[in-house]
Amino acid sequence: MSGAVLAEGKRVVISELGEDPPEAIERFASLEPMPAPDPRTLGARDVIIAVRSAQVGWVDLLMTSGQYQHLPKPPYTPGLEYAGEVVWVGAACGDAIALGDEVLVDGFLAGPRSLGSYQAWGGFASYAVAPAEAVRRIPGGLSFDQACNLLGNYETAYHCLITRGRLAAGETVMIHGASGATGLAAVHIAKLVGARVIATGRAEDKLAVVRDEGADHVLGVRRPDGAPGVRELRDDVKALTGGRGVDVVYDGVGGDISAESLRCMRFGGRFLVVGWAATPGVSRGKGQRGAPNVNVLPTNLIMMKGLDVLGCPTVISTVNDPSLRPPRLAQILRWAEAGQIKPHVSHGFALADFKEAMRAKWRGEVTGGCVVRP
Ligand SMILES: NC(=O)c1ccc[n+]([C@@H]2O[C@H](COP(=O)([O-])OP(=O)(O)OC[C@H]3O[C@@H](n4cnc5c(N)ncnc54)[C@H](OP(=O)(O)O)[C@@H]3O)[C@@H](O)[C@H]2O)c1
């Protein structure tokens, strides 16, 4: 075993689940001193990472109120995905990992959403411990900020668009929430497989970035009279698709836009249920589960247009069928290594400003990724 003597650090602790993420952030989240992990308590396949950047994801927010499928047990440290520098390596880790390596950590195998004993080590902290198999060299010269925005976002986009959506070259996909972390990853992957992208969103400035990142067309969804809800999109989409409608819808937003999307689809199209950023209150807060405010889709439109509605839960599907992951991961790492995917990160904060980071994400100010830098 090897590594330097490590100084004390800091970590974010969620002491109790909130009714919703804003309550958890304001009342139950704090920055606390963190003793450096003691190598004498670690295993021979363990690695200590000095965290340089941790993604502040939508799922990180939902977990603070127990409104995500995977329920954390407070007190816990958020930060599903992080990247940093290796500062200690267990004796049985082999040659693949060395002190000083710049690495990202696989959120399936370590961190608060993982299933085993590494749940305790979230990325909103100076240090984290992960098993050797979760630690990967950062591909393609990505920065720490980009690296911690790679796997979860692009694996979600891949699972939804490719595995479930069977998106093919020459098809047109409409991507809602395209300025989001998974949404922008979906724009990138759709372009890599040769599809045409119509991206939607509420803010012109964020849509301009989405266009720069590769979307062929962007559509604002706000109503012209300023009222809440979503404007009619059908005529614009029909005009962009020769009257036909889109082949695939990637819906990470939910609520009003879902029903409007069905009117924009061709007969026999595929509607991908990815998430519901617009309606995070579908399930009860404080981890009480249930879905008192479920989203609904109009069955008449689904029936008359012969649509396939496909639920796309990446993690749950992968736990059910682990064979889904190796080809997905290999393709994403190949693209990253070749410089064909570069996560866009619009917001970065010091760890001490983690509340501001979480608020910015919650308020929808971010385009692509948001990070805290311990
Ligand atoms: N299926 C899966 O496996 C999977 C995996 C990860 C995440 N998800 C889910 O997918 C959804 C998107 O995730 P993400 O990480 O891309 O989230 P994100 O980064 O927060 O992006 C969501 C986007 O949705 C748009 N949006 C529209 N109405 C909104 C509202 N009322 N509040 C907030 N955003 C709104 C925003 O774009 P504009 O401001 O441009 O409108 C925002 O950029 C979430 O529901 C998440 O839980 C699903």
The ligand as a MOL file (V3000), in Angstrom:
LIG
                    3D

  0  0  0     0  0            999 V3000
M  V30 BEGIN CTAB
M  V30 COUNTS 48 52 0 0 0
M  V30 BEGIN ATOM
M  V30 1 N -34.1930 7.6020 -17.6540 0
M  V30 2 C -33.1140 7.6520 -16.9150 0
M  V30 3 O -32.4120 6.6690 -16.7400 0
M  V30 4 C -32.6860 8.9500 -16.2950 0
M  V30 5 C -31.3600 9.1420 -15.8720 0
M  V30 6 C -31.0010 10.3910 -15.3470 0
M  V30 7 C -31.9560 11.3750 -15.2180 0
M  V30 8 N -33.2450 11.1270 -15.5840 0 CHG=1
M  V30 9 C -34.3030 12.1170 -15.4710 0
M  V30 10 O -34.3440 12.8650 -16.6720 0
M  V30 11 C -34.7530 14.2070 -16.3920 0
M  V30 12 C -33.6970 15.1470 -16.9160 0
M  V30 13 O -32.4820 14.9060 -16.2220 0
M  V30 14 P -31.2470 15.8780 -16.4020 0
M  V30 15 O -30.1630 15.3290 -15.5750 0
M  V30 16 O -30.9910 16.1310 -17.8300 0 CHG=-1
M  V30 17 O -31.8260 17.1780 -15.7130 0
M  V30 18 P -31.3890 18.6840 -15.9070 0
M  V30 19 O -29.9540 18.7490 -16.2200 0
M  V30 20 O -31.8860 19.4230 -14.7240 0
M  V30 21 O -32.1780 19.1480 -17.2010 0
M  V30 22 C -33.5540 19.1760 -17.2810 0
M  V30 23 C -33.9710 20.1690 -18.3330 0
M  V30 24 O -35.3980 20.1590 -18.3640 0
M  V30 25 C -35.8750 21.4280 -18.7260 0
M  V30 26 N -37.0360 21.7950 -17.9370 0
M  V30 27 C -38.2620 22.0540 -18.4190 0
M  V30 28 N -39.1160 22.3710 -17.4640 0
M  V30 29 C -38.4280 22.3670 -16.3300 0
M  V30 30 C -38.7630 22.6710 -14.9860 0
M  V30 31 N -40.0070 23.0330 -14.6390 0
M  V30 32 N -37.7980 22.5740 -14.0460 0
M  V30 33 C -36.5350 22.2040 -14.3800 0
M  V30 34 N -36.1520 21.9060 -15.6540 0
M  V30 35 C -37.1010 22.0050 -16.6100 0
M  V30 36 C -34.7230 22.4160 -18.5230 0
M  V30 37 O -34.4300 22.9430 -19.8040 0
M  V30 38 P -34.9310 24.3890 -20.2490 0
M  V30 39 O -34.7060 25.2990 -19.0820 0
M  V30 40 O -34.0880 24.6630 -21.4350 0
M  V30 41 O -36.3750 24.2230 -20.5710 0
M  V30 42 C -33.5650 21.5880 -18.0070 0
M  V30 43 O -32.3530 21.9260 -18.6180 0
M  V30 44 C -34.9560 14.2790 -14.8830 0
M  V30 45 O -36.3250 14.0780 -14.5870 0
M  V30 46 C -34.1300 13.1240 -14.3480 0
M  V30 47 O -34.6260 12.6430 -13.1160 0
M  V30 48 C -33.6130 9.9450 -16.1380 0
M  V30 END ATOM
M  V30 BEGIN BOND
M  V30 1 1 1 2
M  V30 2 2 2 3
M  V30 3 1 2 4
M  V30 4 1 4 5
M  V30 5 2 4 48
M  V30 6 2 5 6
M  V30 7 1 6 7
M  V30 8 2 7 8
M  V30 9 1 8 9
M  V30 10 1 8 48
M  V30 11 1 9 10
M  V30 12 1 9 46
M  V30 13 1 10 11
M  V30 14 1 11 12
M  V30 15 1 11 44
M  V30 16 1 12 13
M  V30 17 1 13 14
M  V30 18 2 14 15
M  V30 19 1 14 16
M  V30 20 1 14 17
M  V30 21 1 17 18
M  V30 22 2 18 19
M  V30 23 1 18 20
M  V30 24 1 18 21
M  V30 25 1 21 22
M  V30 26 1 22 23
M  V30 27 1 23 24
M  V30 28 1 23 42
M  V30 29 1 24 25
M  V30 30 1 25 26
M  V30 31 1 25 36
M  V30 32 1 26 27
M  V30 33 1 26 35
M  V30 34 2 27 28
M  V30 35 1 28 29
M  V30 36 1 29 30
M  V30 37 2 29 35
M  V30 38 1 30 31
M  V30 39 2 30 32
M  V30 40 1 32 33
M  V30 41 2 33 34
M  V30 42 1 34 35
M  V30 43 1 36 37
M  V30 44 1 36 42
M  V30 45 1 37 38
M  V30 46 2 38 39
M  V30 47 1 38 40
M  V30 48 1 38 41
M  V30 49 1 42 43
M  V30 50 1 44 45
M  V30 51 1 44 46
M  V30 52 1 46 47
M  V30 END BOND
M  V30 END CTAB
M  END
